[in-house]
Amino acid sequence: MSLNSIIVTISIALLACLSHAFVIGPRTMGTSRRSVPVSFMGKDTISNDRWSCQSTRSLIQMSSSESNIGGEIEYVKADDGEALQALFAKQCDSNGLMTKEKLRAVPAIADLLDVGDILSEELDDIWDAAPKFPDIEADAKMDERIDVDGFVQIYRDIDDLFEQGEAAETAPAATSPSSKEGSSTGDDKEASKEVGNIEDDEDELENAFANICDSSKLVSREALREWEEIRQLLEEGMLGEDEFDEMWKGAPKSPGSPEQLDVDGFLSFNVALDELFVFDEEGEDGLEGENNIGDDDVPVVQKKEVLGMVVGDDLPPGVIFADLAGGDLMVGMKELARWKELQGMLLDGELQPTEFQSIFDGIKKAPGTTNKLDEDGFIALYEALDALFEEFDEEEELEAERKKNKQYLVSLLSAINSDEDRLPIGLETTDTENEEVVKAVVALETAPTNKIITSRGTIKAEELAGTWELLYQSSSSMVFNQGLTGVGKNLPRTKFSRLLQKLEKTKYSSDVDFIETWDVGIGEDNSFDVTVTGDWELRDSISLFTGEPSLVLKVVAERVKYGVTDQQAEYWKSLGPMLSLDMTYLDDDLRIMRGNTSKSSIFVLRRFTE
């Protein structure tokens, strides 16, 4: 044989090998394709459980020895989970996620698009049907991302297109004797048989959704339950009410409509419904006997265990992990979506999706993965969430305690001031009553949620603006004068009624009015007011008693007016007790102050409303 003949022979052989290295066959026009897993649509319809399919897949696969010829494109078998995860890890971003554009750039998929073996519209449909990253809602369609589970589903959906096409092409040849002699294994026959029976299609589901949704393109629980397919399953006892409820709770709701599903949530619900059923072609008892002869083509529908919500109340994190974890003994976002307590916190707004994502990102992932947790990782996540809510619960308890103490103080002062036989605001209280008031005041002043403490003294004057009523005081000077000014102390049938403090704050002024009311008996004009006017300001100071920083409300009194009398306030020494006070407690409607030079003098004021 000549050298040229040998070269030609070798070339032909190489071309033949290369032409058989790829098992992607040409697409058959009109071939029925299945793009996403859909629901079990009735007793006679077979649902393809993609995650447990064991048939040999034909798309983008090569033998291990041929997978890197030329070093250009890496082809992975669609049923090789570890290889798919490794491929995803090479192509995903630093967060372990992938956009549609990044998916299109995966070499094997890009090659299919380039040669026209898969249309861009088909890839778009498969992308839309795939589960997106579940915990952070995208702002726009272009921002949608998938995790490794979504990538595996998309990869296998593309593979199914060609698996079905290949089955359709080889079916006629299988009828000839020669074809039978050279046919594939029994597994290939079973795969072709399964493909021939698949009728569930994403378009069919979307059409069903369009028929039952409202004008806002949303479906309520009631509307979903009345869907013919669900109603039939319920009536025939193939679906329980509790199972329907669990799947409804687990389906992602439409943003802004927590009790309704959009089309994506509807598809997710149907994926869960699809996973509720398995098909046994050997009969319910799994044995082929005389009673099963002739029944090979009639699959037996069996229910499998529903992966419902996991309730972790009072359970150790290790037990919760065991309930959530998949066959790989790891937990990802898909599994966490079944954790009832976590989903409840997200739904109620107690935990923001971005906040949870930040915590999840900070947990060490399982070896060989970018978005899965092993048991140690899950326990770390559990403890991080627990610590977050322990702090939140402690704050809630402290706030509840503060409100309780405040209510007690207000009720105590209300009882003192409602006694018509005594003067109000503590002018005639007993020592026992004063001791009770002091205890209640101290409880509020020392509360960790006291605004004076939490703000670290950074109170703005505008927060005090308004009218306040004096509920209680323990100033010996005011007790002696039976009021602030003492004007009515020596007048017949005249007694103190109330004292208001009106604080005004504008850009250019800070005015204060003390309005003291005195009762003078029975009749239409049975009272008169004494008004003290002046200016006020808040000052940072140092307490003479504790040495700690304090906030002082300083008043400069200018005039005292009542009746026809109008005098300069500097001559009124009785005003002293309320001209310089340390603010020790503040909330929206209660203020407690103590004497700047006498801590035993307590003043309790409440916002006044007519």
ZICORNOR-V759367 format. One line per field, one symbol per residue. psi: psi as a letter, one per 40 degrees, with the letter a starting at -180 (. if undefined). A space follows every 50 residues. Layout:
BEGIN
psi: ???
END
This chain:
BEGIN
psi: hidddddddddddddddddedhehiiihhehhihdihaiheidehhhhgd deheihieifiiideeefhefdhhhhheegddddddddddeiaeefihid ddddehddddddddeedhidddddddddeihihdehhidideeiiiaddd dddddddddddddddddddedddeeidddddeiaidddddddddddeheh iddddddddddeiaeefihidddddehddddddddeeehiddddddddde hhihhegefihaddddddddddddeeiihheeideeihadeeheedegih hiiihhgaihheheiiddddddddiadefihaddddeehddddddddeed hidddddddddehhiiheiefihadddddddddddddddddddddddddd ddddddddddddddddeeheeiiafedfiidddddddddddddddehdeh ddddefefhidddehahihhdiifhdddddefaddededehifhiidihi hhhhhadeigihhhhhhhifaiidgeiiihhhiaiiihihahhedeeiii hhhhhhhdihhhbehhihedegdeeddeehhhheihadehhhiihdegee hhhhiihhh.
END
